[in-house]
Amino acid sequence: MRDIQFPGRSVVHAVNGAAATSNPLSTLTAIDILRAGGNAVDAAVAACAVQCVIEPMSTGIGGDCFMLYQAGGDGPVAGINGSGWAPAGLTAESLLERGIGQIDPDSAESVTVPGAVDAWCAMLDAHGTMGIDRVLQPAIACAENGFAVGEVTQRLWTGRLDGLRGNAAASALYLKDGAPPRTGDIWRSPALAQTLRTIAEKGRDGFYAGPVLEHMLAALQAIGGTHTEEDFALQRCEPVAPLESGYRGRTVLEIPPNGGGITAQIMLNILEGFDLSGLDPVGTERLHLEMEAQRLAYAQRNAFVADMRHSDVPVDRLLSKEFAADLRSRIRRDRAMGALPPAGGPQHKDTVYLTVVDRDLNCVSFINSVFWSFGSCIGSEETGVVFQNRGGGFVVEPGHPNCVGPRKRPLHTIIPGMVLNGGRCELAFGVMGGPYQPVGQTHVVTNLLDFGMDIQQAIDCPRVFHDSGAIVAETGVPETAVAGLRTLGHSVVPAESPHGGGQGILIDRARGVLSAGSDPRRDGCALGY
């Protein structure tokens, strides 16, 4: 238990259901759906749709999503890959012929077909009890009637003002007289409300066909996009079997590539060979080992993670204990490793993660994103949609597994997580923050299993991240730990902003209690009943 003489959040304990998101309105929506008789999937989609309205810089119907779901807290875990693909007309060769060796995040080439709406509909059809018409009503109300802008949300809103101002439609949708809202301002999105209403009435065809699609294609094609009606019409989410790895007697689950969750599993495999429990959780040695494991795991991500429909990703090898032992042997406790291949890959961190567990122990781990802040900053004014720029996750390098290609899905940073104990969900969790996410998941899991923290402490614990050749340390990391890392040969710099955010729900079956936590680095909260 935390020292309650210091500021902090208590763990939320509940018996009938719990939800944790990065915005109070979204969390309340999930609880309202549960109390109205919906299950965890209904609540998760409803909550996410609300966040697409109230956190438009982080997520939206112009983005992608992934989900892990276990029915009744037991048995097989279903995975949904709701990521979109590049248009059929986009090839590496055509880009190179035009002198483009890297995809511009503000260009039409960065826009992959949004996969979220299709995935929401598929999730509800397969696992929900309510239809898309019912679960979208809270989001429609928020968009139409307005919501008060939260403090952290307002700060995030200012993250890409130049991008928004550079696109007339995006500026009209998400700025007023060229400026973002202030904290506490009421913001309305009438065009988005109408699009959500159309989806509620027509299902996926309300987005991937008809007038909404026509307006979206016109916006993309006007700036040189090769996107076609067929690119959208054929977009479908993919049911996937989660990847499994072990840590301290638990089973850690991740969505397979093109998702980057395997990176967290590689990190945990490396760290399992060290006895962490006797270390200071915010001390030099623990942070050193975590950062060295990150560097090794991310090198594998950059080399191999790609769309498995198009590339041969050596999953078994990457997850083997022998491979982890080989990587671990490169780590020295008395000094930092030398230079590794550059981190590369996606570098932005605007995403929402949420988790819901209902009274029947249906467990959902869910994440939805537009990638960069406001995605590509390319908008469709008539629909309220701002498109993701996930295509920026590709490389333009023929022969590379993650090279851009027709109808190919890019390396994704967003990763929902789940931990099983004896085959039953014990933890549904995720940590937002672009490329930080595998480190964040590793940090939370080791906080729980090695250091005995509760779920809120595990989320709150100060974070570090190795980025661009240096360890970026949050202000909560003790100066003694920073000095120790420098003594080992690490470059350490202060973080300009926190590393992401996170949510989690632990299931205590012996006592019949759900314990939920939500990250103070964002506006959200956990609630239960």
C-alpha positions in Angstrom: 0.0 0.0 0.0 1.2 3.5 -0.8 2.1 6.0 1.9 -1.1 8.0 2.0 0.7 11.0 3.5 2.0 11.6 0.0 -0.1 12.5 -3.0 -1.1 9.6 -5.2 -3.9 7.4 -6.4 -5.5 4.4 -4.6 -6.1 1.2 -6.4 -9.8 0.8 -7.4 -11.3 -2.4 -6.0 -14.6 -3.8 -7.4 -16.6 -7.0 -7.5 -19.0 -6.6 -10.5 -16.9 -4.9 -13.1 -14.0 -2.5 -13.7 -12.7 -0.3 -16.4 -9.6 1.9 -16.8 -9.0 4.4 -19.6 -7.1 7.6 -20.1 -10.2 9.8 -19.8 -12.9 9.9 -17.1 -15.7 10.2 -19.6 -14.5 7.1 -21.4 -14.2 5.1 -18.2 -17.7 6.2 -17.1 -19.0 5.1 -20.5 -17.6 1.7 -20.0 -19.1 1.3 -16.5 -22.5 2.6 -17.8 -22.5 0.0 -20.5 -21.7 -2.7 -18.0 -24.4 -1.6 -15.6 -26.9 -1.5 -18.5 -26.2 -5.2 -19.2 -23.4 -5.1 -21.8 -20.3 -7.2 -21.5 -16.7 -6.2 -21.5 -16.4 -6.0 -25.3 -19.5 -3.8 -25.6 -18.0 -1.5 -22.9 -14.6 -1.4 -24.5 -15.9 -0.4 -28.0 -18.2 2.2 -26.5 -15.4 3.7 -24.4 -13.0 3.7 -27.3 -15.5 5.5 -29.5 -15.9 8.2 -26.8 -12.1 8.6 -26.7 -12.1 9.0 -30.5 -14.2 12.1 -29.9 -12.6 13.5 -26.8 -8.9 12.6 -27.5 -8.8 13.3 -31.2 -5.0 13.8 -31.2 -4.4 10.3 -29.9 -7.1 8.2 -31.5 -9.9 8.3 -34.0 -12.1 6.4 -36.5 -9.4 7.2 -39.0 -7.0 4.9 -37.1 -6.3 1.3 -36.2 -6.8 -1.0 -33.2 -5.8 -4.3 -31.6 -7.7 -6.4 -29.0 -7.0 -9.4 -26.8 -10.1 -11.1 -25.3 -10.7 -14.0 -23.0 -14.3 -15.1 -22.4 -15.1 -15.8 -18.8 -11.5 -15.4 -17.8 -10.6 -18.9 -18.9 -9.8 -20.8 -22.1 -8.5 -19.6 -25.4 -7.6 -15.9 -25.8 -8.9 -14.4 -29.0 -6.8 -11.8 -30.8 -8.0 -9.2 -33.3 -5.5 -7.4 -35.6 -7.5 -4.3 -36.7 -4.6 -2.6 -38.5 -5.1 -1.3 -42.0 -3.0 -1.7 -45.1 -1.3 0.5 -47.7 -3.3 1.2 -50.8 -2.7 -1.2 -53.7 -1.2 1.6 -55.8 1.7 2.3 -53.3 5.0 0.6 -54.0 8.6 1.1 -52.9 9.7 1.3 -56.5 7.3 4.1 -57.3 8.5 6.0 -54.2 12.2 5.5 -55.1 11.5 6.7 -58.6 10.2 9.9 -57.2 13.3 10.3 -54.9 11.4 9.3 -51.8 13.6 7.2 -49.5 11.5 7.8 -46.4 7.7 8.3 -46.1 6.7 11.8 -45.0 4.4 11.5 -42.0 2.3 14.4 -43.3 1.9 13.0 -46.8 -0.9 11.0 -48.5 1.6 8.1 -48.7 1.6 7.8 -44.9 -2.1 7.1 -44.8 -3.0 3.5 -44.5 -6.6 2.4 -44.7 -8.2 2.9 -41.3 -8.9 -0.5 -39.7 -10.7 0.5 -36.4 -14.3 0.7 -37.5 -14.2 -2.7 -39.3 -12.6 -4.3 -36.2 -15.1 -2.7 -33.8 -18.0 -4.2 -35.8 -16.2 -7.6 -36.0 -15.5 -7.6 -32.3 -19.1 -6.9 -31.4 -20.4 -9.5 -33.8 -18.1 -12.2 -32.5 -17.9 -11.4 -28.8 -20.4 -8.6 -27.9 -24.0 -8.6 -26.7 -24.9 -5.1 -28.1 -24.8 -3.8 -31.6 -22.8 -1.0 -33.0 -25.9 1.1 -33.0 -26.2 0.9 -29.2 -22.5 1.3 -28.2 -21.9 4.4 -30.4 -24.6 6.5 -28.7 -22.4 7.9 -26.0 -19.7 9.0 -28.5 -22.4 10.5 -30.7 -23.7 12.5 -27.7 -20.2 13.7 -26.8 -19.5 14.8 -30.4 -22.8 16.5 -30.8 -23.4 18.1 -27.4 -19.7 18.7 -26.6 -17.3 17.8 -23.8 -15.0 19.7 -21.5 -11.3 19.5 -22.6 -9.1 17.9 -20.0 -5.7 19.3 -18.8 -3.4 16.7 -20.3 -5.6 16.4 -23.4 -5.3 20.1 -23.9 -1.5 19.9 -23.8 -1.5 17.0 -26.3 -3.8 19.1 -28.5 -1.0 21.6 -29.0 1.5 19.0 -30.1 1.2 19.4 -33.9 -0.3 22.8 -34.4 1.8 23.4 -37.6 0.4 20.1 -39.0 -3.2 21.0 -38.3 -2.7 24.5 -39.7 -1.2 23.1 -42.8 -4.4 21.2 -43.8 -7.5 23.3 -44.2 -9.9 20.5 -43.3 -8.0 19.4 -40.2 -7.7 23.0 -39.1 -11.4 23.5 -39.5 -12.2 20.3 -37.6 -9.8 20.7 -34.6 -8.8 24.4 -34.3 -10.9 27.5 -33.7 -9.6 30.6 -35.5 -6.3 28.7 -35.8 -6.0 28.0 -32.1 -6.6 24.9 -30.0 -9.1 24.8 -27.2 -8.1 25.8 -23.6 -8.4 23.5 -20.7 -12.0 23.3 -19.7 -13.4 24.6 -23.0 -16.4 22.9 -24.4 -15.6 21.3 -27.8 -18.1 19.9 -30.3 -17.5 17.9 -33.5 -20.7 17.9 -35.4 -19.3 16.4 -38.6 -17.8 13.5 -36.6 -21.2 13.0 -34.8 -22.9 12.6 -38.2 -20.4 10.1 -39.4 -20.7 8.1 -36.1 -24.5 8.2 -36.6 -24.1 6.8 -40.1 -21.9 4.0 -38.8 -24.4 3.3 -36.0 -27.2 3.0 -38.6 -25.3 1.1 -41.4 -22.5 -0.7 -39.6 -19.1 -1.0 -41.3 -20.7 0.0 -44.6 -21.4 3.4 -43.1 -17.7 4.0 -43.2 -16.2 1.8 -45.9 -18.9 2.6 -48.6 -21.3 5.3 -49.5 -21.0 9.1 -49.0 -18.6 8.9 -46.0 -16.1 6.9 -48.2 -16.6 9.2 -51.1 -15.7 12.3 -49.0 -12.6 10.5 -47.5 -11.3 9.4 -50.9 -11.8 12.9 -52.3 -9.7 14.3 -49.5 -6.9 11.8 -50.0 -6.9 11.8 -53.8 -6.8 15.6 -53.9 -3.3 15.5 -52.4 -2.0 12.7 -54.5 -3.2 9.6 -52.6 -3.5 6.4 -54.6 -6.3 5.2 -52.3 -9.3 3.6 -54.1 -12.8 2.4 -53.2 -11.6 -1.1 -53.4 -8.7 -0.5 -50.9 -11.4 0.4 -48.3 -14.0 -2.1 -49.4 -11.6 -5.1 -49.0 -10.2 -3.9 -45.6 -10.9 -6.6 -43.0 -9.5 -7.2 -39.5 -7.8 -10.5 -38.9 -8.5 -12.9 -36.0 -5.1 -14.0 -34.7 -3.8 -16.5 -32.1 -1.7 -14.5 -29.6 2.0 -15.2 -29.2 2.9 -16.8 -25.9 6.0 -16.5 -23.7 6.7 -17.2 -20.1 7.9 -15.0 -17.2 8.2 -16.1 -13.6 5.6 -18.9 -14.0 3.1 -16.7 -15.9 2.2 -16.6 -19.6 2.5 -13.3 -21.4 0.3 -12.8 -24.4 0.9 -10.4 -27.3 -0.6 -9.8 -30.8 1.7 -11.3 -33.4 3.6 -9.1 -36.0 2.9 -6.7 -37.6 2.3 -5.7 -34.0 5.4 -5.0 -32.0 4.3 -6.9 -28.9 7.0 -9.6 -29.5 9.5 -6.9 -28.5 8.2 -6.9 -24.9 8.3 -10.7 -24.8 12.0 -10.7 -25.9 12.8 -8.2 -23.2 11.1 -10.3 -20.5 12.9 -13.4 -21.8 16.2 -11.6 -21.4 15.4 -10.2 -17.9 14.1 -13.5 -16.6 17.7 -14.7 -16.4 18.4 -12.0 -13.8 17.3 -12.0 -10.1 15.7 -8.6 -10.0 13.7 -9.0 -6.8 16.6 -8.0 -4.5 17.3 -4.8 -6.5 16.1 -1.2 -5.9 13.2 -0.9 -8.3 14.3 2.7 -9.1 18.0 2.0 -8.6 20.9 2.0 -11.1 21.2 -1.7 -11.5 17.6 -2.4 -12.3 17.3 0.4 -14.8 20.6 -0.5 -16.4 19.5 -4.1 -17.0 16.1 -2.9 -18.3 17.7 -0.5 -20.8 20.2 -3.1 -22.0 17.5 -5.6 -22.5 15.5 -2.9 -24.4 18.4 -2.1 -26.7 18.9 -5.8 -27.6 15.1 -6.5 -28.1 14.5 -3.4 -30.2 17.3 -4.4 -32.6 15.4 -7.6 -33.2 12.2 -5.6 -33.7 13.8 -3.4 -36.3 15.3 -6.3 -38.2 12.4 -8.7 -38.3 9.0 -7.4 -37.3 6.7 -7.0 -40.3 3.4 -8.1 -41.8 3.5 -11.9 -41.5 1.2 -12.2 -44.5 4.0 -10.8 -46.6 7.2 -11.6 -44.7 8.7 -14.6 -43.0 9.1 -13.4 -39.4 11.1 -16.0 -37.3 8.8 -15.9 -34.4 9.8 -19.2 -32.8 13.5 -18.3 -32.9 12.8 -14.8 -31.5 10.8 -16.2 -28.6 13.1 -19.1 -27.8 14.9 -19.2 -24.4 18.1 -20.1 -26.2 17.9 -16.9 -28.2 17.2 -14.9 -25.1 20.2 -16.5 -23.3 22.4 -15.5 -26.3 21.2 -11.9 -26.1 21.5 -11.9 -22.3 25.2 -12.9 -22.5 26.0 -9.6 -24.1 24.9 -7.7 -21.1 27.5 -6.7 -18.4 26.5 -5.4 -15.0 29.6 -3.2 -14.7 29.3 -1.2 -17.9 27.0 -0.3 -20.8 27.2 -2.2 -24.1 28.8 -0.6 -27.1 26.8 0.8 -30.0 24.0 -1.3 -31.4 22.1 -0.7 -34.6 20.2 2.5 -34.5 16.7 2.3 -32.9 14.9 3.3 -36.1 11.2 2.6 -36.6 8.2 4.6 -35.5 8.9 7.3 -33.0 5.6 8.9 -31.9 3.3 8.2 -29.1 -0.3 9.3 -29.5 -2.5 6.4 -28.6 -5.2 5.3 -26.2 -5.2 2.1 -24.2 -8.1 0.8 -22.2 -9.1 -2.3 -20.3 -12.4 -3.7 -19.1 -13.4 -6.8 -17.1 -17.0 -7.6 -16.4 -18.8 -9.6 -13.7 -18.5 -12.8 -15.7 -14.7 -12.2 -16.0 -14.8 -11.5 -19.7 -11.5 -9.7 -20.0 -10.6 -7.1 -22.7 -7.2 -5.5 -23.5 -7.8 -2.9 -26.2 -5.7 -0.2 -27.9 -6.6 2.3 -30.6 -4.4 4.9 -32.3 -3.9 7.4 -35.1 0.0 7.1 -34.6 1.4 10.7 -34.5 -0.6 13.5 -32.8 -3.6 13.9 -35.1 -2.1 11.3 -37.3 -1.2 12.6 -40.7 -3.1 15.9 -40.1 -4.9 15.2 -43.3 -8.7 15.7 -42.7 -12.0 15.1 -44.4 -14.0 18.1 -43.3 -17.4 16.6 -44.3 -16.8 13.5 -42.2 -14.8 14.7 -39.2 -12.2 12.1 -40.0 -8.4 12.8 -39.6 -6.4 10.0 -41.1 -3.7 8.1 -39.3 -0.1 8.1 -40.7 0.7 4.5 -39.9 2.5 4.2 -43.3 5.3 6.1 -41.6 6.1 2.8 -39.9 7.3 1.3 -43.2 10.8 1.5 -44.5 11.5 2.2 -48.2 14.1 -0.5 -48.7 13.3 -3.3 -51.1 14.1 -6.6 -49.5 13.5 -5.5 -46.0 10.7 -7.4 -44.2 9.0 -4.1 -43.3 9.4 -2.5 -46.7 6.3 -0.6 -47.9 4.1 -2.6 -50.4 0.6 -2.9 -51.9 -2.0 -4.0 -49.3 0.8 -4.5 -46.8 0.5 -3.6 -43.1 3.3 -1.6 -41.4 5.2 -2.4 -38.2 2.9 -1.2 -35.5 3.8 0.2 -32.1 0.5 -0.3 -30.3 0.4 -3.5 -28.3 -2.4 -4.7 -25.9 -1.1 -7.1 -23.3 -2.4 -9.9 -21.1 -0.9 -12.1 -18.5 -2.3 -15.5 -17.7 -1.8 -17.6 -14.5 -2.6 -21.2 -15.0 -4.4 -20.4 -18.3 -6.7 -17.8 -16.8 -6.4 -14.0 -17.2 -4.7 -12.5 -14.2 -3.8 -9.1 -15.7 -5.2 -7.1 -18.7 -2.9 -4.2 -19.3 -1.2 -1.8 -21.6 1.1 1.1 -21.7 0.8 3.9 -24.3 3.7 5.8 -25.7 4.7 4.9 -29.2 8.0 2.9 -29.3 8.1 3.1 -25.5 5.3 0.5 -25.2 7.3 -2.7 -24.9 9.5 -1.1 -22.3 6.4 0.1 -20.5 4.9 -3.4 -20.5 8.1 -4.9 -19.3 8.4 -2.3 -16.5 4.8 -3.0 -15.3 5.2 -6.8 -15.4 8.5 -6.8 -13.5 7.1 -4.2 -11.0 4.3 -6.6 -10.2 6.1 -10.0 -10.3 9.6 -9.1 -9.2 9.0 -6.2 -6.8 5.6 -7.0 -5.4 3.9 -3.7 -6.3 0.2 -3.2 -6.6 -1.3 -2.3 -10.0 -1.3 1.4 -9.3 2.3 1.4 -7.9 3.4 -0.6 -10.9 1.9 2.0 -13.3 3.1 5.0 -11.3 6.7 3.9 -10.9 9.2 6.3 -12.6 10.2 5.3 -16.1 13.3 5.5 -18.4 13.6 4.8 -22.1 16.6 4.4 -24.3 16.0 6.6 -27.3 18.4 8.1 -29.9 21.5 7.0 -28.1 20.6 8.1 -24.6 18.5 7.1 -21.6 15.6 9.5 -21.3 14.7 9.6 -17.6 11.5 11.0 -16.1 11.9 13.5 -13.2 10.8 10.9 -10.7 14.0 8.8 -11.3 16.4 9.5 -8.3 19.5 11.5 -9.0 21.6 8.7 -7.5 20.3 6.3 -10.1 21.0 8.8 -12.9 24.5 9.3 -11.6 25.0 5.5 -11.4 23.8 5.0 -15.0 26.3 7.6 -16.2 29.1 5.9 -14.3 28.3 2.7 -16.2 28.8 4.6 -19.5 25.2 5.6 -20.3 24.3 9.0 -21.6 21.3 10.2 -19.6 19.0 13.1 -20.4 15.8 14.4 -18.7 12.5 13.6 -20.3 10.6 16.6 -21.7 7.3 14.8 -21.1 6.3 11.6 -19.4 6.7 8.3 -21.1 3.2 7.4 -22.2 0.5 6.3 -19.9 -1.0 3.0 -18.9 -4.0 1.1 -17.5 -4.4 -2.3 -15.9 -6.8 -4.6 -14.1 -5.7 -7.4 -11.9 -8.1 -10.4 -11.1 -7.9 -11.9 -7.6 -10.0 -15.0 -8.1 -9.5 -16.3 -4.5 -11.2 -13.2 -3.1 -13.4 -12.4 -6.1 -12.0 -8.9 -6.5 -10.9 -6.8 -9.5 -8.1 -4.3 -8.8 -7.7 -1.5 -11.4 -5.2 1.3 -11.9 -4.8 4.2 -14.3 -1.8 6.4 -15.1 -1.5 9.9 -13.5 0.4 10.8 -16.6 -2.9 11.2 -18.4 -6.3 12.6 -17.6 -8.0 9.2 -17.0 -9.1 7.1 -14.1 -10.1 3.6 -13.1 -13.7 2.9 -11.9 -15.5 -0.2 -10.7 -18.7 -1.2 -9.1 
